[in-house]
Amino acid sequence: MSSSLKEQYPWTTYPIIANAAMGGYAGPALAAAVSRAGGIGFIGALKDMAKLNEQLVSAKSLLKDGNFEVANQVTLPIGVGFLLFTVSLDEAIPVISRQLPAIVWLACPTQEEDFETWSKAVRKASPSSRIWIQVASVSVALRVASTCEPDVLIMQGSDAGGHGPFPGAGIVSLVPETRDALDKGGFSKIGIFAAGGISDGRGVAAALACGADGAVMGTRFLASNEVDLPATGVLDVVLEAKDGGVSTARATVFDDLTGKNIWPPQYDGRAIAGASYKDFKSGVKLAEVQNRYASAVKEPHRGFGGELRAAVWAGTGVGLVREVKTAGEIVKECRDSARLCLERATKSV
Ligand SMILES: Cc1cc2nc3c(=O)[nH]c(=O)nc-3n(C[C@H](O)[C@H](O)[C@H](O)COP(=O)(O)O)c2cc1C
């Protein structure tokens, strides 16, 4: 990398852990807590840019209240993530140039070229903000490296909770192959963060051992004090889920439940394999799955309880998520544990 991560993000402590920019779930409280703990906090934006602006203002004051001081005064020491297929670039740019987030995270474009359009516009609006782009394959990583020159590529493995392009590989093969391809292509200065299935320090250590410069966790932070959950039932489902390769599944049916799937066709999402998924897999027609979902939504639990008809987005690492902690505790514990894991691994060889 051209300069060390510590130079680019001076408030961080190695190994760097970031929370995923989960739209609607990762708000100012989560982002501020993660950055305050020496990680990189991200706010995940949805469509509403006025709300994002408020969230960034609120994150700024949360950081100030916590006496959070950083050498880098130009940008706000948190990042903001955009789902490109649904956000208007013209509406996002004024918020970015006003609030100057340290990082702008770009994901899920309708077409790959949108990454380039966004990168150029973001650089113009806020030259000091770094650009991180989430992709899920070596080939896209290489193309994006050459068209956008991002500071970091977030390599999203197929274990990831939430949406991503399919098909894909797990991070154990995806990260090292991408690192090799980037180095060979003359892109060694681009960093890699691994995402997908990392829920504790052992996963962070594995990502680093595979050549990642840091780790992104989404699902783990669903059981944090600071996350915004759409319903109380979500937390129970996350804490109860075990054996994530079986209890979660990647599918498009989760987005079809309301009858208004807004996602471009190249994306599916990993969620808890509840009743809607199981019905659909066993041959129940989509219209009937949607009817059953519509009835469940009218219950007090809004489909997030009972046999689980609503989508609870979670990665395969959900079985390792067993208790609620503060986001700061999660960051510190995963960091310390990753260090120990790496020490132990080299000692015992
Ligand atoms: C509830 C949830 C919401 C998510 N929302 C977004 C999003 O808005 N934008 C995005 O780029 N990724 C989103 N993701 C995917 C994450 O960026 C990341 O790839 C994933 O969380 C990593 O896998 P993990 O959940 O196993 O840690 C979401 C993931 C989850 C679990």
The ligand as an ORCA input file, in Angstrom:
! r2SCAN-3c Opt
* xyz 0 1
  C     -28.209     -6.678      8.045
  C     -27.202     -6.423      6.952
  C     -27.370     -5.296      6.149
  C     -26.434     -5.037      5.131
  N     -26.575     -3.912      4.379
  C     -25.604     -3.585      3.507
  C     -25.647     -2.333      2.821
  O     -26.571     -1.539      2.996
  N     -24.613     -2.019      1.985
  C     -23.567     -2.876      1.781
  O     -22.641     -2.526      1.047
  N     -23.519     -4.080      2.389
  C     -24.489     -4.443      3.253
  N     -24.424     -5.641      3.909
  C     -23.315     -6.573      3.591
  C     -22.038     -6.137      4.307
  O     -21.464     -5.066      3.626
  C     -20.965     -7.233      4.447
  O     -20.558     -7.683      3.184
  C     -21.385     -8.410      5.281
  O     -22.085     -7.996      6.429
  C     -20.182     -9.198      5.709
  O     -20.543    -10.461      6.143
  P     -20.976    -10.807      7.649
  O     -22.355    -10.290      7.801
  O     -20.907    -12.303      7.652
  O     -20.019    -10.159      8.581
  C     -25.344     -5.930      4.922
  C     -25.210     -7.046      5.752
  C     -26.114     -7.294      6.762
  C     -25.907     -8.508      7.647
*
